[in-house]
Amino acid sequence: MQHQLPLANIFNNINFSTKRSVSAAILSGSLDGNYFAGGNDVRYYEKIKELSKKIFIHHSWKHTIELIMGMDTCLKNPGYPGVFDTSTSNRSMKHLKKVYKNRTLFEWKEYKELLKLPPGYLIYLVKRVLKAKVGKYGFSSLRSYEYDLSKLVFKTGATIEIHTTSGEIIKGNCIVPKGFAGDPEKALSVYEKFERECSPVYGQLPASALLSQIMKSGFPLMEMVV
């Protein structure tokens, strides 16, 4: 199966840019199969570039701690060295910063925000940091590892605020994205997403045939032509 990617899609790169993804969603009203099938990359190319300059990304410790809490539900001895502990994560992010200029896990400018967290959040984070430290320096032999992935709650949440020129603030919040681990309607959400993404691009009948094949024998080999 071949699918010709519009050239503007490469330039916009909305799949790997939070700012441009948000810009495209604001301009088109929805970022699904209809967006890509409708040639909106070309239509909104310049507008996406300009609007993305007005979008600012702020790290939220509330959402980060909720992500950690969700990950901990499937770990044994969560917080201790091994899987997703703060010491290893911070060390990895410091290495990445040298190459990609990204942030580190802890930054001084955000410590005031930690004091404004909901009750219990800061204590949860402090306990987790201490577990990583006592394990790192040999005060505990406990190690964290994946225990039961069926219990995973993937809380990759976000809070969005849109400030209009009239002064109105439109706010939205998400804790567990639809279809992710922890979504109580995950199975239904996956089918809905497949329908929403694929039908506008390939057509209803080919999309239904593709879904049937995937459910029976797995994903078919696809050739992408740019």
Secondary structure, 3 states (H helix, E strand, C coil): CEEECCHHHHHHCHHHCHHHHHHHHHHHCCCCHHHHHCCHHHHCHHHHHHHHCCCCCCCCHHHHHHHHHHHHCCEECCCCCCCCCHHHHHHHHHHHHHHHCCCCCCCHHHHHHHCCCCCCHHHHHHHHHHHHHHHHCCCCCCCCEECCHHHCCCCCCEEEEEECCCCCEEEEEECCCCCCCCCCCHHHHHHHHHHHHHHHHHCHHHHHHHHHHHHHHCCCCCEEEC
